[in-house]
Amino acid sequence: MKAEMTAQLVADAFVMAIWRRGKPNALLHHSDQGSQYASAQFQKLMADNGVDCSMSRSGNVWDNAAMESFFSSLKTERIRR
């Protein structure tokens, strides 16, 4: 985790997941339309590893509601205390 959400951060996390778990046979990566996920760097990394990209529709906060809630709790309870 870092204070800034950058394309390099999500790329590093993706590479770490592949390294730890192995290259998947089939994987769907769902995210919002943030610039870090839409970046050419991250999109190429996913394509090179055979990962399908799924992005929520613009302005549709309900697509990721469960994950947004989880990360809100994580930040509040574990990071900011």
C-alpha positions in Angstrom: 0.0 0.0 0.0 1.1 3.5 -0.7 -0.3 7.0 -0.2 -0.6 7.5 -3.9 -2.5 5.3 -6.3 -0.3 5.0 -9.4 -0.1 2.7 -12.4 3.2 1.4 -11.1 1.6 0.5 -7.8 -1.1 -1.6 -9.4 1.4 -3.1 -11.8 3.7 -4.1 -9.0 0.8 -5.6 -7.1 -0.3 -7.6 -10.2 3.2 -8.9 -10.8 3.5 -9.9 -7.1 0.2 -11.8 -7.3 1.4 -13.7 -10.4 4.7 -14.4 -8.8 3.0 -15.8 -5.6 0.1 -17.7 -7.2 1.4 -18.5 -10.6 0.1 -17.5 -14.0 -3.7 -18.1 -14.1 -5.4 -20.2 -16.7 -8.3 -17.7 -16.8 -8.7 -14.5 -14.8 -11.0 -11.6 -14.9 -9.8 -8.3 -13.4 -12.6 -6.0 -12.4 -11.9 -2.4 -11.4 -13.2 1.1 -11.7 -12.1 3.4 -14.5 -9.2 4.9 -12.6 -6.3 6.1 -14.6 -4.0 3.6 -13.0 -6.1 0.7 -14.2 -6.7 2.2 -17.7 -3.0 3.0 -18.2 -1.3 1.5 -21.2 1.3 -0.1 -18.8 -1.3 -2.0 -16.8 -3.5 -2.9 -19.7 -0.4 -4.4 -21.5 0.6 -6.3 -18.4 -2.8 -7.9 -18.2 -2.9 -8.7 -21.9 0.6 -10.2 -21.8 -0.7 -12.5 -19.0 -4.0 -13.5 -20.6 -6.1 -11.6 -18.1 -9.5 -10.2 -19.2 -10.2 -6.6 -18.2 -13.6 -5.6 -16.8 -14.3 -2.0 -15.8 -17.4 -0.6 -14.1 -19.5 1.9 -16.0 -18.7 5.5 -15.5 -20.5 7.0 -12.5 -21.8 3.6 -11.3 -20.6 3.3 -7.7 -22.6 0.1 -7.1 -20.5 -2.1 -9.3 -17.7 -2.1 -6.7 -19.7 -1.4 -3.5 -18.5 -4.5 -1.6 -14.8 -3.8 -2.3 -15.2 0.0 -1.7 -16.7 -0.9 1.7 -13.8 -3.3 2.5 -11.1 -0.8 1.6 -12.9 1.9 3.6 -12.9 -0.3 6.7 -9.2 -1.3 6.1 -8.1 2.4 5.8 -10.2 3.4 8.8 -9.5 0.6 11.2 -5.9 -0.5 10.3 -4.2 2.4 8.7 -5.6 5.6 10.3 -6.6 3.9 13.6 
